[in-house]
């Protein structure tokens, strides 16, 4: 069992050398604890800090316009915009198909034959129904 203590490999980095070269002794740890205590007493143990913290928590989780509600509404707006785009493209397709049916008799005849199985007097129509593969 080794009797000496070796520092970990990350201590050899330049950023860590200054910290460990000063010697992390009990005095340094006491100074660190004392500074943390002063910071806590000065900033965190303050009624304004707790008031602000309570306000942030209230606004983030409990308010009607909370962060969660904003995200839900944002997602809903995104989905509605996607639907709007889809329906606008469908409207354009239907308008162009309607114009083709109004003004082009060959398109009208093709549509009537395909959708309503209409035929001319001297024709026979055979309907082939294919089974869908499972």
C-alpha positions in Angstrom: 0.0 0.0 0.0 1.5 3.3 -1.0 2.2 5.8 1.8 2.2 8.9 -0.3 -0.7 10.6 -1.9 -0.6 11.4 -5.6 -2.9 14.0 -7.3 -5.2 12.9 -10.0 -4.2 13.4 -13.7 -6.6 16.3 -14.3 -4.5 18.4 -11.8 -1.7 18.6 -14.3 -3.8 20.9 -16.5 -2.7 24.5 -16.5 -6.0 25.7 -15.1 -5.7 23.5 -12.1 -2.0 23.9 -11.3 -2.5 27.4 -9.8 -5.2 26.2 -7.5 -3.4 23.1 -6.3 0.0 24.8 -6.1 -1.2 27.3 -3.5 -2.0 24.3 -1.2 -5.5 23.6 -0.4 -5.2 23.6 3.4 -7.6 24.0 6.2 -7.1 27.8 6.2 -8.2 27.9 2.5 -11.2 25.8 3.2 -12.2 28.0 6.1 -11.9 31.1 3.9 -14.0 29.4 1.2 -16.7 28.4 3.8 -16.6 31.9 5.2 -17.1 33.5 1.8 -20.0 31.2 1.0 -21.6 32.1 4.3 -21.2 35.8 3.6 -22.7 35.3 0.1 -25.6 33.3 1.6 -26.3 36.0 4.2 -25.9 38.8 1.8 -27.9 37.6 -1.3 -29.8 34.4 -0.6 -31.0 35.0 2.9 -32.9 38.0 1.8 -36.6 38.6 1.6 -36.4 40.1 -1.9 -34.6 36.9 -3.1 -37.4 34.7 -1.7 -40.1 37.0 -3.1 -38.5 36.8 -6.5 -38.0 33.1 -6.3 -41.7 32.6 -5.3 -42.7 34.9 -8.2 -40.6 32.9 -10.7 -42.0 29.6 -9.4 -45.6 30.9 -9.6 -45.1 32.2 -13.1 -43.4 29.1 -14.3 -45.8 26.5 -13.0 -49.0 27.8 -11.5 -50.1 30.8 -13.4 -52.7 30.6 -16.3 -49.9 31.9 -18.6 -47.3 29.5 -17.2 -44.3 28.3 -19.2 -46.0 24.9 -19.7 -49.2 26.6 -21.0 -47.1 28.7 -23.4 -45.4 25.6 -24.8 -48.7 23.9 -25.2 -50.2 26.9 -27.0 -47.1 27.2 -29.2 -47.4 23.6 -30.3 -51.1 24.0 -31.0 -50.4 27.1 -33.1 -47.7 25.1 -35.1 -50.2 22.2 -35.7 -52.9 24.7 -36.8 -50.5 26.4 -39.2 -49.6 23.1 -40.7 -53.3 22.2 -41.2 -53.9 25.7 -42.7 -51.1 25.1 -45.2 -52.5 21.6 -46.0 -56.0 22.9 -46.6 -54.8 25.8 -48.7 -53.0 23.4 -51.0 -56.0 21.2 -51.2 -58.2 24.2 -52.0 -55.9 25.1 -54.9 -55.9 21.5 -56.2 -59.7 21.4 -56.1 -60.1 24.8 -57.7 -57.8 23.7 -60.6 -59.8 20.4 -60.9 -63.1 22.3 -60.9 -61.9 24.7 -63.6 -60.8 21.8 -65.7 -64.2 20.1 -65.3 -66.0 23.4 -66.1 -64.2 24.3 -69.3 -62.8 21.0 -70.7 -65.3 18.5 -71.9 -62.8 15.7 -72.2 -61.9 16.1 -68.5 -65.6 16.1 -67.6 -66.2 13.0 -69.6 -63.2 11.2 -68.0 -64.4 12.2 -64.5 -67.9 10.9 -65.2 -66.6 7.6 -66.5 -64.2 7.1 -63.6 -66.4 8.2 -60.7 -69.9 7.4 -61.8 -69.3 4.5 -64.3 -71.1 6.3 -67.1 -70.8 5.0 -70.6 -71.7 5.7 -74.2 -74.5 3.8 -75.9 -72.2 1.4 -77.8 -69.8 0.6 -74.9 -69.7 -1.9 -72.1 -68.2 -1.1 -68.7 -66.3 -3.7 -66.7 -65.5 -2.9 -63.1 -62.5 -4.7 -61.7 -62.2 -4.7 -57.9 -58.9 -5.7 -56.6 -58.5 -7.2 -53.2 -56.0 -5.4 -50.9 -53.2 -7.6 -49.8 -53.1 -8.3 -46.1 
